[in-house]
Amino acid sequence: MQDIKALNSFKSTFRLVSRNRCVRRRGLRVFYVIALLILSNANAEACQLLSLPEQPLPIHAEKSVQAFLNEYWNRSPQNALASETFYRDLKSPSAIVSVAYSVNRIQQNKTNEAKIVAEKITATFPENLDGWMLKSWLNALEDKFDTSLVSIQSLNRQLLANTDLSLESRSSIYSRLGRLIGYLEGPVAHRVNQNLLLTTTQTITRTAPPKNLRDFNLGRAQVSDKYTEIKNNQTQKKNDELAKVAQRDQKIEQILNLENESLSDSEQRLSEEIAGVRQDASARISTLENQGSEIEQERAATSLEIQNRQNRLLYLYEELALLNLGPVSRFWAYDPRIEIRNIEFQLSQKRSDWNGYSSQLQNINNEISRIQVFAEQKTDTLTKELKKINGSRRRNLGKLKRIASGPQIADGKKNAMKIRLTSLATYDEISEELYRQQILNQFPRNQNLNN
């Protein structure tokens, strides 16, 4: 239905072109056809440019406008920077040049910069309606609602003082004011100063001509209807999405429960395996330590025997030394050298035994260290695997807890719905391309090219 209305509006534009003053230069009897209406947007306004510049326009103004709306128009970082530099170098730009640059800023997604330019327009050219409209719209777009309302009041005063404005332009302005007020009354009402909103609305409704008051109220109604429609649609979408999420969560819950059962079994198996490794290592080490204790006792006994034989050898060596000092008595029958040889042989055997015991003890200690290292490495590996399983099970429990709290719509989808519901562009959008073309149409050279 909206497409049919838009098509009828498109046809009527051509029939009304002979008396449409929003796209012609003052003092000229030439009419231009605007084929920039977008059929998918039934609310597109034929009059975007509100304050037509005085003719003839100086050549430097045309050069500047061509730079902003042609040379640096396509959206890109390079064009955004180039147009900013170009405007900064201008000295006392005219209103139409500043409006063109503000539109360029919107095209380059630099809405805050566009707002700053609009503020300069209203300060330098207070009678220029485009500056006030852009300032009102851009402040509302950037959630500066109080500033937007104050600018709307200023725009209304300038609108009442301007007696030369075409009927089409005046109707376009009141329609947009209606949509702006409707936006502040509905989608973002909870964030708007209600006293300032009421005062602004009453001022417009009290001063607007009857026909334009209808345009104004129609704009408000359009926003209200669309706001209600979007809320209803989003409520239905939320319900449908919640039903899908609930169905999906039910399947996920079953999978997670089965997975947690398997993980619990794995946890128990790993815990038992870790305990088994430690117990086995402890038992083997205990056996080796007992063996080592027995060997240590044998080695200690051998050490004692070695010490005793060493002491006996010392005594015998002293006896042998005494014998060597003088003649041997004929009554002397004991020769210590025989015993010395026997003890030295025995001492050699005992030392060999002691070395054997020491070697056995070293082997046992080495084996104990090897078992300890192996058990530690094995338990570390199993413990890491156990931690991973524990982590997976905890994450699953967290998911199950979330599912138990009820189905939830993803934050991304909720944010997208909220943005669509509360964004000014949903209810009223400035057409940069239409603005661009209507500004360019103020220059004869550009008009001749278009014709």
Buried (B, 14 or more C-beta within 10 A) or exposed (E): EEEEEBEEBBEEBEEEBEEBBBBBBEEEEEEBEBEBBBBEEBBBBBBBBBBBBEEEBEEEBBEBBBBBBEEBBEEEEEBBEBBBEBBEEBEEBBBBBBBBBBBBBBBBEBBEBBBBBBBBBBEBBEEBBBBBBBBBBBBBBBEBBEBBBBBBBBBBEBBEEBEEBBBBBBBBBBBBBBBBBBBBBBBBEEEBEEEBBEEBBEBBEEEBEEEBBBBBBBBBEBBBEBBEEBBEEBEEBBEEBBEEBEEEBEEBBEEBEEEBEEBEEBBEEBEEBBEEBBEBBEEBBEEBEEBBEEBBEBBEBBBEBBEEBEEBBEEBEEBBEEBEEEEEEEEEEEEBEEBBEEBEEBBEBBBEBBEBBBEBBEBBEEBBEEBBEEBEEBBEEBEEBBEEBBEBBEEBEEBBEEBEEEBBBEEEEBEEBEEBBBBBEBBBBBBBBBBBBBBBBBBBEBBEEEE
